[in-house]
Amino acid sequence: MIEHNNQIGSRYKKTSYRKFLISNQVYLFYKIELQVIYVVLFWDNKRNPTNLDIVLSF
């Protein structure tokens, strides 16, 4: 789905990452550079969201 519509996910804050809801519990975080889609992270929504910012800052 992302390959055919790379704007399908919403932008995560003011980062280059986008997020896409896979299920009620899991988000897929990805970013696109040139013609490549990078799957960065699968995030369990039960986890502390502060930790998400820390993980994505690397």
C-alpha positions in Angstrom: 0.0 0.0 0.0 2.8 2.4 0.9 4.5 1.7 -2.4 1.5 2.8 -4.4 0.6 5.8 -2.2 3.6 6.9 -0.1 1.5 9.6 1.6 -0.9 7.0 3.1 0.6 7.5 6.6 0.5 10.6 8.6 3.6 12.6 9.3 5.0 12.0 12.8 5.4 15.3 14.5 8.0 17.4 12.6 10.2 14.5 11.6 10.9 12.8 8.3 9.0 9.7 9.6 5.5 8.8 8.7 3.2 6.4 10.7 0.7 3.9 9.5 -1.8 2.1 11.7 -1.6 -1.6 11.1 -3.9 -2.7 14.0 -5.3 -1.0 17.1 -2.1 -1.9 18.9 0.6 -1.4 16.3 1.9 1.5 14.2 4.4 1.0 11.4 6.9 3.9 11.2 8.6 4.5 7.9 10.5 7.1 5.9 11.1 7.6 2.2 14.3 8.8 0.7 14.5 9.2 -3.1 12.7 6.0 -4.4 13.3 3.8 -1.3 10.9 3.1 1.5 12.6 2.4 4.8 10.7 0.5 7.4 12.0 1.9 10.6 10.0 0.5 13.4 6.9 -1.4 14.5 5.6 0.3 17.6 3.3 -1.3 20.2 0.9 1.5 21.3 0.8 0.2 24.8 4.4 1.4 25.3 5.4 4.8 26.7 5.2 7.3 23.9 8.2 9.2 25.4 10.3 6.2 24.5 9.2 6.4 20.9 10.7 9.9 20.6 13.9 8.6 22.0 14.0 5.6 19.6 13.3 7.7 16.6 15.9 10.3 17.4 18.8 7.9 16.5 
